[in-house]
């Protein structure tokens, strides 16, 4: 790999954390946020619809709310990842409940992987993220330079055989 195969983005000491939960997991996420509010109060929090409102009401933490997931909230969070405004995601999804906006959920998770964003889909992983040494320091994310990758692929497939 060459030096310009990747682009580096810095996550600052103050993290931008997205908090999302499906209906069957909202109370779990609220309890988790309340338990960790001494850590979370030092970071910027956002979330989708009802989840953001519930966390804010029950914990006193400021949480910027976006639309609910089925109304585009997952996609709003995804766009903030692309813009570099989300550093990690806690998304408690309900594996036992069918979701009408499942394609949006998959798109959000895919974009988080593309942009090398840590994602916690359960409380154990969320606890590990908060306990990480990186919560109190800067971190450089390494993202594939997809523009270069696409140009390389175009050149490769446009060569005569």
N, C-alpha and C positions, 0 to 999 in steps of 0.2 A: 504494500500500500504506500502511496505517495503522501507527502505532507498535506496536500490540498484535497485529499480524499475525504476529509472530515472538516466540519465547522464546529467551533467550540463556543458554547454559551455559558455564561457564569450565573449560577444561582447565588444570590447574595445571602448575607446572614439572616436577613428578614425574609422569610419564605412567603410565597403566594400559594395558599393551600385551598384547593377546591374540595368541598364536602358535599357528597351526593349519596342518597339512599333511596332505594325503592320502598314502597309503602310498608312492606312487612319488616323492614330493617331501620325505619326512621327512628324509632325509640331507642334502639341499640346505639345508633350514631349519636343521638342527643346525650345519652348517658356517658358514652365515651368522651365526647367533647366536654361535658361537665367535669368528668374525672380529670381531664388534662387541660383545663382552662388556664392554669398557671403557665403552661408552656404555650398554648395556643394564643393567649392574649398578646404575645410578643410578635405575632405574625399577622399578615393580611389574610382574612378568610373570605371566601365566597362560596356560593352553593346554588343549587337549583331550587326553585319554587318554595314549596312547603318545607323542605328540609332546612333551607337557610333561615326561614322565619322561625321554625321550631327551635333550632339551635340558639338563635338570638334571644328569643323569649325565655327559654328555660335556663340558659347559662349566663345571660347578660353580655355575651361576647358580640362585638359588631361583626355581622356577616352580610356581605353584599349579595343580594339575591338576583338571580337571573330567572328566566322562565322555568316552568316545570319541565321535566324531561320530555314528556310526550308533546309538549308545545314548543320544542326547540331548545330547551335549556342545555341538554347534553351537547348539542351542536354549538351553542354559545360558549360553553366551557372549552370545547375542542378548538374553536377559533382563537380563544385566549391563549391556548397552548401554542398554536402556530405563531401568534404574535409575540410569544416570549413572556406572557404575563401570568402563567401558571407554572409553579415549580414542582408541585406534586399533588396527587389526587388520592383522596380517600373515597372510594365508591363501594358502598355496601349494597351489592345487588342480591336479589333474592333468587337463588338457583331453583327454587321449588315453585315459582310463580311465573307463568307466561307473561311477557311484557309486549304491549302493542307497539312500542317504539324500539324493539330489539335491534333493528338495523342501525338506529342512532347510537345505541349503547356500544355496538361493535365498532362503529366508526370512531367514537370517542376513544375506546381502548386502543384501536389501531393507530390513531394519531399520537397517542401518548407513547406508544412504542417507537414510532417513527422519530419523535422528538426526544427520545431518551428521558422520559418523565417517569419518576417512580410512581407506582400505583399500588394502593392497598385495597384489596377486595374483601378483606376480612379484618376483624379486630386485632388478631395476632400480628398481622403484617403492619397494621397502623401503629401498634405499640412499638414494634421494632423500628419503624421509621422515626417516631418521636424520640426513641432512645439512642438513635444513631449519633455519632460524633459530628456528623455533617449538619445536624440541626443548629449548631452554634457556630458554624464556619461556612465560608464560601465553598462552592463546589463547581467544577467545570464539567458540563455535560458535553459529550462527544456525539455529534449528529452527522450521519453520512451526508456528504455533499451530493445531493440527488441531482442537481443540475449537471454536475460533471458525470455522474453515473449515466444519466440519460443521454448526454452527448456521446459518451463512449459506446453505448449500446447502438445509437443511431449510426455512428461511424462503422461499427462492426458489421451491422446488418446491411449497410448500403454498399459494402465492398463487393465487387464482382467476384464470383467464384472461379 
